[in-house]
Amino acid sequence: MGEWQEQMMGFDVEDVLSQLSQNEKIALLSGIDFWHTYPIPKYNVPSVRLTDGPNGIRGTKFFAGIPAACLPCGTALASTWDKQLLKKAGKLLGDECIAKGAHCWLGPTINTPRSPLGGRGFESFSEDPYLSGILAASMILGCESTGVISAVKHFVANDQEHERRAVDCLITQRALREVYLRPFQIIARDARPGALMTSYNKVNGKHVADSAEFLQGILRTEWNWDPLIVSDWYGTYTTIDAIKAGLDLEMPGVSRYRGKYIESALQARLLKQSTVDERARRVLRFAQKASHLKVSEVEQGRDFPEDRVLNRQICGNSIVLLKNENSLLPLPKSVKKVALVGSHVRLPAISGGGSASLVPYYAISLYDAVSEVLAGATITHEVGAYAHQMLPVIDAMISNAAIHFYNDPIDVKDRKLLGSENVSSTSFQLMDYNNIPTLNKAMFWGTLVGEFIPTATGIWEFGLSVFGTADLYIDNELVIENTTHQTRGTAFFGKGTTEKVATRKMVAGSTYKLRLEFGSANTTKMETTGVVNFGGGAVHLGACLQVDPQELIARAVKAAADADYTIICTGLSGEWESEGFDRPHMDLPPGVDTMISQVLDAAPNTVVVNQSGTPVTMSWAHKAKAIVQAWYGGNETGHGISDVLFGNVNPSGKLSLSWPVDVKHNPAYLNYASVGGRVLYGEDVYVGYKFYDKTERDVLFPFGHGLSYATFKLPDSTVRTVPETFHPDQPTVAIVKIKNTSSVPGSQVLQLYISAPSSPTHRPVKELHGFEKVYLEAGEEKEVQIPIDQYATSFWDEIESMWKSERGIYDVLVGFSSQEILGKGKLVVPETRFWTGL
């Protein structure tokens, strides 16, 4: 069939539906495996492949996956504030789907990081619903321009990981509408993707996957948007309620709640035939749309030069220059001696964990990127402080490694070897492993063997975390037992054990035989309430030479003191920010703050580059002349950071999240994590900057903040609104002039906020309702138009259950951040008006 898979002949949905047997209709309503829908070849209905994830297309394999393009994380993408760039990013992901043989991209993620601690905060776009909705819509339009279907997620309020399957999110109707549903509403209006994924959690007492109010009432009736509605993986909880509510497709297969249970419900007249037909009709429409797309016959990569250029551009444009005293940046390319300090210098954090994880085509480190720029300079590197949570996975120091699979444990004599997989590292997840047909997926065992050759002589620490059971042997001696006594940790979507650690004295260059005896997920006796059991099992085996932390810091301080300039690059990673658990605090890993502070004391010409998907505590910020927020930057992380540091890219990123001084200051601090099975969204509509504005609480860096090497001004502080009187059928446009007052070209984001100072209703001080990213040559001036829609003057009236646009005079505020307002105009609403819909 060649490189590209020719899809089946097209089919007519109604004609096929009329000919299907009851069993065929029922079979359509759940997946056949982890990633595919049910095909009916005799009617030309194909099997549709769905694939993760939010920042890259993994394909069908967590274990031994095909390498992929890795884009910057969601909060980084949002920090570009660039609609056209994100449309290109979406198209790249669509093209990647096609190369992986996939018809549907499970993304983007547009939940709301109401707290900096959310495990999937990095995956989402922004604390502001307008910014999230507008940018995600651009990305969806780019993806679907390739023919790939986007499944936007997670509808709705999947804003924490703690007990995500069980937690009941208690949210006022006003906050639900103005904050958490708003991004989906904008997408329904502007992009209308072909699919939507429900969330795991409950909202106000009912799982969203079982809620007719959300799925039929809001989505399909009020918004007149009819996507395929698919569950999150194992996020279906009932048979009858979910089908009645409008949940079309249960994923993954084999079904837990459909199949024979639907048949039984029909027989008992607990379900109507017409309801089952309607669910089958929508799955058929989804398959029909997918059938028009030609995808790759085999999963493969497409690592093209133009994709690398685009990815590098996205990374560079996402980076936010938080602080730049005395114009320390950009650094001169003539520098003779530079010290690179930090855990992320050679090991870049390209992505958060969970559904976002993948095998990248490549990952550019900051060390390599700086070496390219400073070819003749002396470059030294010191780690300074380790930033790993679990010991680093063994890869470069292991050889001849393989996993052997069995249906029996090791104590069964003459157990039969069913298959083997060569591996290059000692970390793996087997939730979707499907390479051995005879392997009992419900319960199986494996033996990982390999040769470990340490690079240094000394005491080595080994650490083992497992979802399932596992014991580590070195030279046939039991070193770590993680089978009978297990404690739940955060690894593997929150299902794994804490890391058990043991030490062993080793000699550099010597060969040691590693053997890991592993039992799959169902061999564990650990309780995992509230988390998703994906099955399969997983292992993380790490190793690291024991080093005195004070010695690491001392070496970093000396290297910095001896250099002309120092770049610290550290932060978090997918170990600290991941699907499956939330962060317990906002701090950097132990020892990192101390290292940064001591280096800053020794070397004032130091730039601190932080990599994280959400805010971290920066107790040393007052000491640092320059601070750069680099997020999780994807394949091109090193290049993106280096481009900004050395001036090849003029930074234009703006924070998509407020950056609190302390975790206790954030609006959700007293109302986060599941307590007794529920979480109260007590901050109501005052999420992010709306809370800090209302309480007049200082932040370290405000929402929308980001510096440039250029300078800009508004020549006229008056914002013109045309027409000044707002009419919903004739949207108003705000007209602003902006000038680049520097000698270098650059981009600035004009941010438009609406304020209702005379409203009798308690409302945020101001809300973002428009933005435009503007590129200006040195000395150039432009006139920019920013449209204002009917959402701008409206709030949700809980008595009338409608949007209310109040009569009055509104301030139209334009600036360079939520706290740097430079221009003001007015907008007049002549009469109070109620409305619903989009």
LUMDREN-77985 format. One line per field, with one value per residue (C-alpha): x, y, z; residue number from 1. Coordinates in steps of 0.25 Angstrom, whole numbers, plus 5000, padded with zeros to 4 digits. Layout:
BEGIN
c1 c(X  ...)
c2 c(Y  ...)
c3 c(Z  ...)
rofi c(NUM  ...)
This chain:
BEGIN
c1 c(5000  5012  5016  5003  4990  4979  4966  4954  4944  4935  4921  4908  4905  4890  4891  4901  4894  4881  4888  4896  4892  4890  4904  4911  4904  4909  4923  4925  4923  4936  4950  4956  4970  4977  4977  4967  4952  4944  4944  4933  4940  4928  4922  4935  4936  4950  4957  4961  4974  4975  4988  4994  4999  4998  5012  5016  5010  5015  5007  5003  5014  5019  5029  5039  5032  5035  5042  5034  5035  5034  5028  5029  5019  5005  5008  5020  5012  5002  5014  5016  5003  5004  4992  4998  5010  5001  4993  5007  5009  4996  4999  5012  5005  4995  5006  5012  4999  4999  5013  5009  4997  4987  4974  4971  4980  4976  4979  4980  4978  4971  4968  4971  4983  4976  4988  5003  5003  4994  5001  4996  4998  5009  5000  4990  4990  4987  4980  4972  4961  4961  4976  4974  4962  4967  4981  4976  4966  4977  4985  4972  4970  4985  4983  4970  4975  4983  4970  4974  4963  4966  4960  4960  4961  4958  4943  4942  4950  4961  4969  4976  4982  4979  4968  4964  4955  4947  4948  4936  4939  4929  4928  4918  4911  4917  4931  4928  4923  4933  4946  4945  4935  4939  4952  4943  4932  4942  4947  4933  4931  4944  4949  4938  4948  4942  4944  4944  4949  4942  4949  4951  4945  4931  4926  4916  4912  4913  4924  4924  4924  4910  4905  4894  4894  4908  4909  4895  4890  4902  4911  4900  4888  4893  4906  4900  4913  4913  4927  4929  4930  4940  4944  4957  4965  4957  4949  4935  4928  4914  4907  4893  4896  4908  4900  4888  4897  4903  4917  4918  4931  4937  4953  4961  4956  4953  4941  4938  4924  4918  4917  4908  4904  4897  4890  4885  4880  4873  4866  4862  4857  4867  4872  4864  4868  4868  4879  4888  4886  4890  4903  4906  4902  4913  4924  4921  4921  4935  4940  4934  4942  4955  4953  4956  4970  4982  4991  5004  5003  5014  5017  5029  5036  5037  5049  5049  5059  5047  5040  5053  5053  5038  5041  5053  5044  5033  5043  5050  5037  5031  5043  5040  5050  5046  5057  5069  5076  5086  5084  5092  5085  5088  5101  5113  5117  5132  5132  5145  5141  5127  5122  5110  5104  5092  5086  5078  5091  5094  5080  5070  5055  5048  5034  5026  5021  5009  5002  5012  5024  5030  5043  5048  5055  5066  5068  5078  5084  5088  5103  5103  5095  5105  5117  5112  5111  5124  5133  5146  5142  5146  5133  5132  5121  5117  5104  5104  5092  5085  5070  5065  5054  5057  5071  5074  5070  5082  5084  5098  5105  5097  5099  5094  5080  5067  5054  5049  5034  5027  5013  5018  5027  5041  5039  5031  5041  5043  5034  5033  5039  5029  5037  5048  5051  5064  5065  5074  5070  5064  5051  5039  5023  5016  5001  4999  5010  5004  5016  5014  5000  5001  5005  4994  4992  4984  4996  5010  5025  5038  5053  5062  5076  5088  5102  5105  5119  5120  5128  5134  5139  5132  5119  5107  5093  5082  5067  5055  5041  5030  5016  5014  5026  5041  5054  5068  5080  5094  5103  5092  5091  5078  5080  5066  5053  5041  5031  5025  5027  5022  5018  5010  5018  5016  5022  5014  5002  5002  5001  5016  5023  5032  5047  5054  5069  5081  5096  5108  5123  5127  5140  5140  5141  5137  5125  5114  5102  5088  5076  5062  5051  5038  5023  5012  5002  4993  5003  5004  4995  4996  4983  4982  4969  4965  4976  4975  4980  4985  4990  5002  5012  5024  5038  5048  5062  5072  5087  5096  5109  5109  5114  5115  5104  5114  5125  5116  5112  5127  5131  5120  5123  5138  5135  5125  5136  5146  5137  5134  5119  5111  5098  5091  5080  5072  5058  5048  5045  5034  5038  5033  5021  5013  5000  4996  5000  5001  5013  5013  5020  5025  5040  5051  5058  5065  5079  5076  5072  5085  5093  5087  5089  5103  5107  5100  5108  5121  5118  5108  5109  5100  5087  5078  5070  5058  5051  5038  5023  5017  5023  5034  5038  5050  5055  5068  5061  5065  5080  5079  5081  5075  5064  5059  5047  5049  5038  5039  5044  5043  5054  5060  5061  5076  5075  5063  5070  5083  5076  5070  5082  5092  5082  5079  5064  5059  5050  5035  5029  5019  5015  5002  5002  5003  5016  5013  5024  5020  5011  5002  4999  4992  4976  4974  4984  4973  4964  4973  4974  4963  4958  4947  4945  4943  4950  4943  4947  4946  4953  4941  4943  4956  4966  4980  4982  4968  4970  4983  4977  4965  4973  4984  4994  5008  5013  5027  5024  5010  5001  5005  5019  5031  5043  5049  5063  5055  5047  5032  5022  5008  5010  4995  4990  4975  4970  4959  4947  4939  4928  4928  4914  4914  4905  4906  4903  4914  4926  4934  4949  4959  4970  4983  4997  5010  5024  5037  5046  5059  5070  5067  5054  5045  5031  5022  5008  4997  4988  4974  4966  4952  4948  4934  4937  4922  4916  4907  4911  4924  4934  4949  4956  4959  4959  4966  4958  4967  4982  4991  5005  5012  5026  5032  5046  5054  5047  5035  5021  5008  4993  4987  4972  4967  4953  4944  4933  4921  4927  4935  4924  4916  4916  4908  4895  4892  4878  4874  4884  4888  4899  4897  4903  4900  4897  4908  4921  4933  4948  4956  4970  4982  4996  5008  5004  4993  5000  5006  4994  4998  4985  4970  4957  4943  4932  4917  4906  4893  4884  4885  4883  4882  4887  4891  4899  4913)
c2 c(5000  5009  5019  5026  5018  5019  5020  5012  5016  5027  5023  5030  5031  5029  5018  5010  5013  5007  4994  4992  4981  4984  4978  4986  4999  4996  4992  5006  5012  5008  5006  4993  4996  5007  5016  5011  5011  4999  4997  4991  4988  4983  4997  5004  5009  5010  5009  5023  5025  5035  5040  5048  5059  5073  5077  5066  5054  5041  5031  5018  5014  5019  5008  5008  5019  5026  5039  5051  5067  5073  5087  5096  5093  5099  5111  5114  5114  5124  5133  5135  5143  5140  5135  5133  5125  5116  5113  5108  5100  5094  5090  5084  5075  5071  5067  5059  5052  5048  5043  5034  5029  5036  5043  5050  5059  5058  5073  5084  5085  5097  5095  5107  5107  5113  5110  5109  5095  5087  5075  5078  5093  5093  5086  5097  5111  5121  5126  5135  5129  5139  5137  5122  5121  5130  5124  5110  5113  5117  5104  5096  5103  5100  5085  5083  5090  5077  5068  5063  5065  5072  5067  5079  5075  5073  5078  5083  5087  5077  5087  5078  5064  5060  5049  5054  5042  5044  5059  5068  5082  5091  5104  5115  5116  5130  5125  5112  5121  5133  5125  5110  5108  5121  5116  5104  5114  5123  5110  5106  5120  5122  5108  5097  5085  5071  5065  5068  5060  5060  5062  5051  5060  5063  5077  5081  5066  5059  5054  5062  5050  5047  5061  5064  5078  5080  5071  5072  5085  5094  5088  5083  5092  5105  5106  5098  5091  5076  5070  5055  5054  5044  5040  5042  5029  5021  5033  5026  5023  5018  5011  5017  5031  5034  5029  5038  5050  5050  5043  5036  5028  5021  5020  5012  4998  4987  4994  4994  5000  4997  4985  4975  4985  4994  4981  4978  4993  4992  4979  4985  4998  5006  5012  5016  5010  5024  5029  5017  5021  5035  5031  5022  5033  5042  5032  5029  5044  5044  5032  5038  5050  5043  5034  5045  5047  5039  5035  5028  5013  5011  5020  5029  5042  5054  5062  5072  5085  5094  5088  5090  5105  5107  5099  5108  5121  5116  5113  5127  5134  5127  5131  5143  5153  5155  5164  5171  5181  5190  5183  5171  5164  5162  5156  5160  5149  5154  5148  5140  5132  5128  5118  5110  5105  5096  5083  5087  5092  5078  5072  5081  5080  5079  5074  5072  5058  5049  5050  5061  5051  5046  5041  5054  5054  5061  5071  5083  5086  5100  5095  5091  5104  5113  5105  5108  5123  5125  5116  5122  5124  5116  5109  5102  5095  5091  5085  5093  5085  5073  5076  5061  5056  5041  5037  5039  5028  5019  5020  5024  5014  5002  4992  4979  4982  4975  4972  4957  4955  4943  4940  4933  4939  4935  4924  4916  4906  4905  4917  4920  4932  4939  4950  4960  4975  4982  4995  5006  5011  5006  5014  5008  5009  4997  5002  5001  4990  4981  4974  4960  4954  4943  4952  4952  4967  4965  4960  4957  4957  4962  4961  4973  4970  4978  4982  4995  5001  5013  5025  5028  5021  5023  5020  5019  5021  5012  5016  5008  5012  5003  5002  4987  4980  4979  4975  4979  4970  4974  4962  4953  4960  4966  4981  4987  4980  4987  4976  4973  4986  4998  5012  5020  5031  5041  5034  5028  5037  5035  5020  5017  5014  5024  5022  5011  5014  5006  5008  5000  5003  5002  5004  5013  5004  4991  4983  4980  4971  4977  4969  4974  4965  4972  4968  4976  4986  4976  4969  4981  4981  4997  5005  5016  5023  5034  5031  5025  5010  5009  4995  4989  4994  5003  5004  5015  5010  5021  5022  5034  5035  5041  5055  5064  5076  5086  5082  5083  5097  5101  5097  5105  5117  5116  5114  5126  5135  5132  5135  5148  5144  5133  5126  5118  5108  5100  5098  5087  5075  5065  5058  5070  5074  5063  5057  5049  5057  5072  5079  5080  5094  5104  5103  5098  5085  5084  5092  5099  5112  5112  5109  5121  5130  5127  5128  5142  5147  5142  5146  5159  5157  5145  5142  5132  5123  5116  5104  5101  5100  5108  5118  5115  5122  5131  5136  5141  5149  5163  5159  5155  5165  5157  5146  5138  5129  5118  5108  5094  5097  5085  5080  5093  5097  5100  5108  5116  5120  5124  5132  5141  5141  5146  5155  5147  5147  5160  5154  5157  5146  5151  5143  5135  5133  5142  5140  5140  5143  5132  5120  5125  5137  5130  5131  5116  5114  5110  5103  5093  5078  5068  5069  5058  5056  5070  5083  5097  5107  5118  5129  5129  5138  5144  5135  5139  5154  5157  5153  5160  5173  5172  5170  5179  5168  5169  5159  5156  5158  5161  5154  5159  5164  5162  5171  5174  5179  5189  5200  5204  5215  5219  5233  5236  5231  5232  5219  5222  5213  5212  5212  5217  5212  5197  5189  5173  5173  5184  5180  5192  5193  5200  5208  5210  5215  5209  5213  5206  5217  5209  5206  5191  5184  5176  5172  5177  5171  5181  5176  5181  5180  5184  5190  5193  5204  5208  5194  5191  5176  5171  5169  5168  5181  5178  5166  5163  5164  5166  5166  5168  5165  5176  5175  5189  5192  5202  5216  5210  5214  5207  5208  5195  5191  5182  5176  5176  5165  5164  5156  5168  5175  5163  5155  5142  5146  5134  5138  5139  5128  5137  5146  5160  5172  5184  5198  5207  5213  5204  5207  5202  5200  5197  5194  5185  5176  5175  5185  5194  5201  5213  5216  5218  5220  5217  5208  5212  5201  5209  5198  5185  5173  5158  5148  5133  5125  5128)
c3 c(5000  5000  5010  5012  5016  5006  5014  5011  5002  5008  5014  5017  5032  5031  5021  5030  5043  5037  5033  5046  5056  5070  5074  5063  5068  5083  5078  5072  5086  5092  5087  5083  5090  5096  5083  5073  5070  5065  5050  5042  5028  5021  5022  5019  5034  5038  5051  5056  5063  5074  5080  5091  5094  5097  5092  5083  5076  5083  5075  5080  5089  5103  5103  5091  5084  5071  5073  5071  5070  5084  5085  5097  5108  5108  5118  5108  5096  5103  5107  5092  5091  5076  5069  5056  5062  5069  5057  5050  5063  5062  5047  5051  5061  5050  5041  5052  5054  5040  5041  5053  5046  5055  5051  5064  5073  5088  5090  5093  5108  5113  5127  5137  5146  5158  5167  5163  5169  5159  5153  5139  5140  5130  5120  5121  5114  5124  5137  5128  5120  5108  5106  5107  5098  5087  5086  5087  5076  5067  5070  5067  5053  5050  5053  5046  5034  5031  5032  5046  5057  5070  5083  5092  5107  5118  5119  5130  5143  5143  5150  5160  5160  5174  5174  5160  5157  5171  5174  5174  5169  5176  5167  5167  5154  5151  5153  5144  5133  5134  5137  5134  5123  5116  5108  5103  5099  5091  5084  5081  5075  5067  5064  5066  5066  5063  5077  5091  5103  5117  5130  5141  5152  5157  5157  5167  5171  5157  5148  5136  5127  5133  5132  5122  5127  5122  5110  5104  5111  5110  5098  5089  5091  5097  5089  5077  5076  5073  5074  5077  5092  5097  5111  5117  5118  5128  5131  5129  5142  5137  5126  5126  5131  5122  5110  5113  5116  5103  5104  5091  5092  5104  5103  5104  5100  5104  5110  5125  5124  5110  5102  5109  5119  5108  5103  5117  5119  5106  5109  5123  5116  5124  5111  5098  5085  5079  5090  5086  5071  5074  5081  5069  5059  5065  5065  5050  5047  5054  5046  5033  5035  5038  5026  5017  5023  5017  5028  5029  5028  5039  5051  5046  5049  5040  5046  5035  5035  5034  5046  5054  5050  5054  5067  5070  5067  5076  5087  5086  5085  5098  5107  5116  5121  5135  5140  5133  5142  5136  5122  5126  5114  5103  5107  5097  5087  5090  5104  5106  5118  5123  5134  5131  5145  5148  5146  5133  5125  5119  5122  5117  5122  5109  5115  5127  5130  5128  5115  5110  5111  5098  5092  5085  5071  5078  5090  5089  5102  5106  5107  5092  5088  5096  5090  5076  5079  5087  5078  5083  5098  5110  5115  5128  5134  5148  5153  5166  5171  5166  5162  5161  5169  5167  5163  5149  5139  5135  5120  5116  5126  5122  5111  5106  5112  5110  5116  5115  5117  5124  5128  5141  5153  5154  5165  5154  5149  5134  5132  5117  5110  5102  5096  5098  5096  5095  5103  5104  5118  5131  5131  5124  5124  5119  5119  5104  5101  5091  5084  5089  5086  5096  5108  5119  5120  5133  5140  5135  5139  5133  5135  5131  5130  5126  5129  5137  5135  5145  5140  5154  5166  5179  5186  5176  5180  5173  5173  5169  5168  5162  5158  5161  5168  5166  5172  5168  5168  5165  5162  5167  5181  5185  5186  5187  5190  5185  5185  5199  5206  5197  5200  5190  5183  5171  5159  5148  5148  5163  5163  5166  5179  5186  5182  5190  5191  5193  5192  5186  5185  5171  5162  5150  5137  5144  5139  5148  5145  5147  5148  5151  5154  5151  5153  5145  5151  5157  5165  5175  5187  5189  5190  5179  5182  5172  5162  5148  5147  5133  5135  5129  5140  5140  5146  5148  5152  5154  5159  5163  5169  5184  5184  5196  5193  5199  5190  5177  5181  5185  5171  5164  5172  5168  5154  5154  5161  5151  5139  5131  5131  5138  5133  5143  5137  5146  5150  5150  5141  5137  5151  5158  5149  5143  5141  5153  5165  5169  5175  5190  5190  5180  5183  5174  5178  5191  5190  5177  5184  5193  5181  5173  5184  5187  5172  5171  5183  5176  5162  5160  5145  5146  5138  5144  5135  5141  5134  5140  5134  5146  5156  5166  5178  5175  5189  5182  5172  5178  5176  5162  5151  5140  5141  5129  5130  5119  5122  5116  5103  5094  5084  5083  5097  5097  5084  5089  5102  5095  5084  5095  5104  5092  5085  5073  5077  5084  5095  5093  5102  5113  5125  5123  5138  5150  5158  5173  5183  5192  5190  5202  5194  5182  5182  5183  5195  5205  5195  5188  5187  5191  5205  5208  5194  5190  5187  5188  5178  5188  5180  5171  5159  5165  5158  5156  5154  5157  5171  5172  5167  5176  5189  5184  5188  5182  5172  5168  5154  5148  5138  5124  5129  5120  5116  5103  5098  5091  5097  5093  5096  5093  5086  5090  5104  5099  5093  5082  5082  5069  5071  5085  5088  5088  5080  5079  5064  5062  5070  5075  5071  5080  5072  5078  5073  5078  5075  5076  5083  5082  5072  5071  5065  5074  5077  5088  5092  5093  5104  5105  5118  5121  5135  5140  5151  5153  5153  5164  5163  5170  5158  5155  5155  5140  5131  5118  5106  5094  5090  5078  5076  5068  5061  5060  5053  5061  5061  5055  5059  5056  5058  5063  5064  5075  5073  5086  5086  5095  5105  5109  5117  5121  5134  5137  5145  5154  5156  5141  5137  5125  5122  5126  5119  5129  5125  5128  5124  5123  5123  5112  5117  5108  5113  5113  5125  5135  5143  5133  5127  5118  5110  5114  5106  5109  5104  5106  5108  5106  5111  5120  5111  5114  5105  5103  5093  5087)
rofi c(1  2  3  4  5  6  7  8  9  10  11  12  13  14  15  16  17  18  19  20  21  22  23  24  25  26  27  28  29  30  31  32  33  34  35  36  37  38  39  40  41  42  43  44  45  46  47  48  49  50  51  52  53  54  55  56  57  58  59  60  61  62  63  64  65  66  67  68  69  70  71  72  73  74  75  76  77  78  79  80  81  82  83  84  85  86  87  88  89  90  91  92  93  94  95  96  97  98  99  100  101  102  103  104  105  106  107  108  109  110  111  112  113  114  115  116  117  118  119  120  121  122  123  124  125  126  127  128  129  130  131  132  133  134  135  136  137  138  139  140  141  142  143  144  145  146  147  148  149  150  151  152  153  154  155  156  157  158  159  160  161  162  163  164  165  166  167  168  169  170  171  172  173  174  175  176  177  178  179  180  181  182  183  184  185  186  187  188  189  190  191  192  193  194  195  196  197  198  199  200  201  202  203  204  205  206  207  208  209  210  211  212  213  214  215  216  217  218  219  220  221  222  223  224  225  226  227  228  229  230  231  232  233  234  235  236  237  238  239  240  241  242  243  244  245  246  247  248  249  250  251  252  253  254  255  256  257  258  259  260  261  262  263  264  265  266  267  268  269  270  271  272  273  274  275  276  277  278  279  280  281  282  283  284  285  286  287  288  289  290  291  292  293  294  295  296  297  298  299  300  301  302  303  304  305  306  307  308  309  310  311  312  313  314  315  316  317  318  319  320  321  322  323  324  325  326  327  328  329  330  331  332  333  334  335  336  337  338  339  340  341  342  343  344  345  346  347  348  349  350  351  352  353  354  355  356  357  358  359  360  361  362  363  364  365  366  367  368  369  370  371  372  373  374  375  376  377  378  379  380  381  382  383  384  385  386  387  388  389  390  391  392  393  394  395  396  397  398  399  400  401  402  403  404  405  406  407  408  409  410  411  412  413  414  415  416  417  418  419  420  421  422  423  424  425  426  427  428  429  430  431  432  433  434  435  436  437  438  439  440  441  442  443  444  445  446  447  448  449  450  451  452  453  454  455  456  457  458  459  460  461  462  463  464  465  466  467  468  469  470  471  472  473  474  475  476  477  478  479  480  481  482  483  484  485  486  487  488  489  490  491  492  493  494  495  496  497  498  499  500  501  502  503  504  505  506  507  508  509  510  511  512  513  514  515  516  517  518  519  520  521  522  523  524  525  526  527  528  529  530  531  532  533  534  535  536  537  538  539  540  541  542  543  544  545  546  547  548  549  550  551  552  553  554  555  556  557  558  559  560  561  562  563  564  565  566  567  568  569  570  571  572  573  574  575  576  577  578  579  580  581  582  583  584  585  586  587  588  589  590  591  592  593  594  595  596  597  598  599  600  601  602  603  604  605  606  607  608  609  610  611  612  613  614  615  616  617  618  619  620  621  622  623  624  625  626  627  628  629  630  631  632  633  634  635  636  637  638  639  640  641  642  643  644  645  646  647  648  649  650  651  652  653  654  655  656  657  658  659  660  661  662  663  664  665  666  667  668  669  670  671  672  673  674  675  676  677  678  679  680  681  682  683  684  685  686  687  688  689  690  691  692  693  694  695  696  697  698  699  700  701  702  703  704  705  706  707  708  709  710  711  712  713  714  715  716  717  718  719  720  721  722  723  724  725  726  727  728  729  730  731  732  733  734  735  736  737  738  739  740  741  742  743  744  745  746  747  748  749  750  751  752  753  754  755  756  757  758  759  760  761  762  763  764  765  766  767  768  769  770  771  772  773  774  775  776  777  778  779  780  781  782  783  784  785  786  787  788  789  790  791  792  793  794  795  796  797  798  799  800  801  802  803  804  805  806  807  808  809  810  811  812  813  814  815  816  817  818  819  820  821  822  823  824  825  826  827  828  829  830  831  832  833  834  835  836  837  838)
